[in-house]
Amino acid sequence: MEHPEISEVNWIDDAFYVEETKYMWKSVRKDTGKDFLFALEKETVIDMTRWYLKCEQEGTLQKYTRIVNSGIVDGKL
């Protein structure tokens, strides 16, 4: 049985919901229950979350991500 507060959430694509915070909008994933992405506009956070989850499902996320700085220091300090 789902918690009453969770069952009242308007799930988008049965994967996440969007909630307004003090300064912006955020998405919360259904599988983890944790805050996921943030944006200034509701539609933007919905679009970004859908895109990310689609890439994650298809296994294509690595095509759109890169490591900017690995944090490894070569040589002696």
C-alpha positions in Angstrom: 0.0 0.0 0.0 1.4 3.4 -1.0 1.7 6.2 1.5 -1.3 8.6 1.2 0.8 11.6 0.3 2.6 9.7 -2.5 -0.6 8.3 -4.0 -1.8 11.9 -4.4 1.2 12.9 -6.5 0.6 13.6 -10.2 3.2 11.2 -11.7 4.5 12.2 -15.2 5.1 9.2 -17.4 4.8 7.1 -14.2 8.4 7.9 -13.6 8.7 11.3 -11.8 6.7 14.3 -10.5 7.4 18.0 -10.5 7.2 20.2 -7.5 7.6 24.0 -7.1 10.2 25.1 -4.5 10.8 28.6 -3.2 12.9 29.7 -6.2 12.5 27.1 -8.9 10.9 23.8 -10.0 12.3 20.4 -9.3 11.7 16.8 -10.5 11.6 13.9 -8.1 12.2 10.4 -9.4 9.8 7.6 -8.6 12.4 4.9 -8.4 14.7 6.7 -5.9 12.3 9.2 -4.3 15.1 11.8 -4.4 15.3 15.3 -6.0 16.6 14.9 -9.5 16.7 18.0 -11.8 16.0 21.7 -11.2 14.9 24.5 -13.5 13.4 27.9 -13.4 10.3 26.9 -15.4 8.0 23.9 -14.9 8.0 22.9 -18.6 11.8 23.0 -18.7 12.3 20.6 -15.8 9.7 18.3 -17.3 11.5 18.3 -20.7 15.0 17.8 -19.2 13.8 15.0 -16.9 12.1 13.2 -19.8 15.2 13.5 -22.0 17.5 12.3 -19.3 15.4 9.3 -18.4 15.0 8.4 -22.1 18.8 8.5 -22.6 19.3 6.5 -19.5 16.8 3.9 -20.7 18.3 3.7 -24.2 21.9 3.6 -22.8 22.9 6.7 -24.8 23.7 9.1 -22.0 27.4 8.8 -22.5 27.0 10.4 -25.9 26.0 13.6 -24.3 28.3 13.7 -21.2 32.0 14.3 -20.7 34.4 14.7 -17.8 35.7 18.3 -17.6 38.2 17.7 -14.8 39.1 14.4 -13.3 40.6 15.8 -10.2 43.8 13.8 -10.6 47.1 15.7 -10.0 50.1 14.5 -11.9 53.6 14.8 -10.4 54.7 15.9 -7.0 53.2 18.8 -5.1 
